[in-house]
């Protein structure tokens, strides 16, 4: 009888702990979004992989172009407008010069992609974007990856001579 009582007591003691353990198990977390900084760096790196594979020099990152690119990506994210025309009707030349960069050369934009790899892959499949990436005349780059308030990423890649 004593043995049966001990078993019952042990089960009674462990049942709440087991139940508590079950309630503490978290559901699998969804993958965290890639940070803006990581995506920007990935886009520059993967762009330079494409350029060097096609005989062009790697681009140097220019902070002024990052400023122009991030500003345009933020504008697109805030307004939901996906366009090379930006705030106040500006184009990439005006935005790059306003950021202090003297010789703008080209701009690529994208939205909705979840990795730098996906962005560069899409650009390389588009003749105009591919031409911008593979123009050996461009020497510098700045990338802006910005999440909108609803979590949609917008991308701008500004090039300079």
C-alpha positions as CSV (number, residue, x, y, z in Angstrom):
1,X,0.0,0.0,0.0
2,X,2.8,2.3,0.9
3,X,4.4,1.7,-2.6
4,X,1.1,2.5,-4.3
5,X,0.8,5.7,-2.3
6,X,4.4,6.7,-3.2
7,X,3.7,6.1,-6.9
8,X,0.5,8.2,-6.7
9,X,2.4,10.9,-4.8
10,X,5.2,10.9,-7.4
11,X,2.7,11.1,-10.3
12,X,0.8,13.9,-8.6
13,X,4.0,15.8,-8.0
14,X,5.3,15.4,-11.5
15,X,2.0,16.1,-13.4
16,X,2.0,19.8,-12.7
17,X,5.7,20.1,-13.6
18,X,5.1,18.2,-16.9
19,X,2.1,20.4,-17.7
20,X,4.1,23.5,-16.9
21,X,6.9,22.3,-19.1
22,X,4.5,21.8,-22.0
23,X,3.1,25.3,-21.6
24,X,6.6,26.8,-21.5
25,X,7.6,25.3,-24.9
26,X,7.6,28.1,-27.4
27,X,6.4,27.9,-30.9
28,X,9.2,27.9,-33.4
29,X,10.2,31.5,-34.1
30,X,9.9,32.9,-37.6
31,X,13.2,33.9,-39.2
32,X,14.0,37.4,-38.2
33,X,14.2,39.8,-41.1
34,X,17.7,40.6,-42.4
35,X,18.9,43.9,-41.2
36,X,19.1,46.9,-43.5
37,X,22.8,47.1,-43.0
38,X,23.4,43.5,-43.8
39,X,21.3,43.7,-46.9
40,X,23.2,46.8,-48.1
41,X,26.6,45.1,-47.5
42,X,25.4,41.9,-49.3
43,X,24.2,43.9,-52.3
44,X,27.5,45.7,-52.6
45,X,29.4,42.4,-52.2
46,X,27.3,40.5,-54.7
47,X,27.4,43.4,-57.2
48,X,31.2,43.3,-57.0
49,X,31.2,39.6,-57.6
50,X,29.2,40.1,-60.8
51,X,31.4,43.0,-61.9
52,X,34.7,41.2,-61.3
53,X,33.4,38.1,-63.0
54,X,32.7,40.3,-66.1
55,X,36.0,42.1,-66.2
56,X,35.1,45.3,-64.3
57,X,36.8,46.6,-61.2
58,X,35.0,46.3,-57.9
59,X,33.1,49.4,-56.8
60,X,34.2,51.4,-53.8
61,X,31.5,52.3,-51.3
62,X,30.8,56.1,-51.0
63,X,29.0,57.4,-48.0
64,X,27.4,60.2,-50.0
65,X,25.9,57.7,-52.4
66,X,24.6,55.7,-49.4
67,X,22.9,58.9,-48.1
68,X,21.3,59.5,-51.5
69,X,20.2,55.8,-51.8
70,X,18.9,55.4,-48.3
71,X,17.0,58.7,-48.7
72,X,15.3,57.5,-51.9
73,X,14.5,54.1,-50.4
74,X,13.0,55.7,-47.4
75,X,10.9,58.0,-49.6
76,X,9.6,55.0,-51.6
77,X,8.8,53.1,-48.4
78,X,6.9,56.1,-46.9
79,X,4.9,56.9,-50.0
80,X,4.5,53.4,-51.5
81,X,5.7,54.9,-54.7
82,X,8.1,52.6,-56.6
83,X,9.8,55.0,-59.1
84,X,13.1,56.6,-60.0
85,X,11.3,59.9,-59.4
86,X,11.7,60.9,-55.8
87,X,10.7,63.6,-53.4
88,X,9.9,66.9,-55.1
89,X,10.2,65.3,-58.5
90,X,13.9,64.6,-58.0
91,X,15.9,62.2,-60.2
92,X,19.0,60.2,-59.1
93,X,21.3,62.8,-60.5
94,X,19.7,65.5,-58.3
95,X,19.7,63.3,-55.3
96,X,23.3,62.2,-55.6
97,X,24.4,65.8,-56.2
98,X,22.3,67.0,-53.2
99,X,24.2,64.4,-51.1
100,X,27.5,66.0,-52.3
101,X,28.5,63.4,-54.9
102,X,29.8,65.3,-58.0
103,X,29.5,62.6,-60.8
104,X,26.3,60.5,-60.7
105,X,26.2,57.6,-63.2
106,X,23.2,55.4,-62.7
107,X,20.5,54.0,-60.4
108,X,18.8,50.7,-59.8
109,X,15.7,50.3,-57.6
110,X,13.8,47.2,-56.3
111,X,11.2,46.4,-53.6
112,X,9.9,43.4,-51.8
113,X,12.9,41.1,-52.0
114,X,14.0,39.5,-48.7
115,X,17.7,39.1,-49.3
116,X,20.5,40.9,-51.1
117,X,21.1,37.8,-53.2
118,X,17.5,37.9,-54.5
119,X,17.8,41.7,-55.3
120,X,21.1,41.3,-57.2
121,X,19.8,38.2,-59.0
122,X,16.7,40.1,-60.2
123,X,18.8,43.0,-61.3
124,X,21.1,40.7,-63.3
125,X,18.1,39.3,-65.1
126,X,16.9,42.8,-66.2
127,X,18.9,44.2,-69.2
128,X,18.9,47.8,-67.9
129,X,19.8,47.0,-64.4
130,X,22.4,44.5,-65.5
131,X,24.0,47.2,-67.8
132,X,24.2,49.6,-64.8
133,X,25.9,46.9,-62.6
134,X,28.3,45.9,-65.4
135,X,29.2,49.4,-66.6
136,X,33.0,49.5,-66.0
137,X,32.8,53.3,-66.1
138,X,31.2,53.4,-62.7
139,X,33.7,53.5,-59.9
140,X,31.6,54.0,-56.7
141,X,28.3,52.7,-55.2
142,X,26.0,53.4,-52.4
143,X,23.1,51.1,-51.4
144,X,20.0,52.0,-49.4
145,X,17.9,49.1,-48.0
146,X,15.0,50.5,-45.9
147,X,12.0,48.7,-44.4
148,X,8.7,50.5,-44.7
149,X,6.4,50.7,-41.7
150,X,4.6,47.6,-42.9
151,X,7.8,45.7,-43.2
152,X,8.3,45.9,-47.0
153,X,11.9,46.4,-48.0
154,X,12.8,49.0,-50.6
155,X,16.2,49.2,-52.3
156,X,18.1,51.8,-54.2
157,X,21.6,51.3,-55.6
158,X,23.3,54.5,-56.7
159,X,26.4,54.5,-58.9
160,X,29.0,57.2,-59.5
161,X,31.9,57.9,-61.9
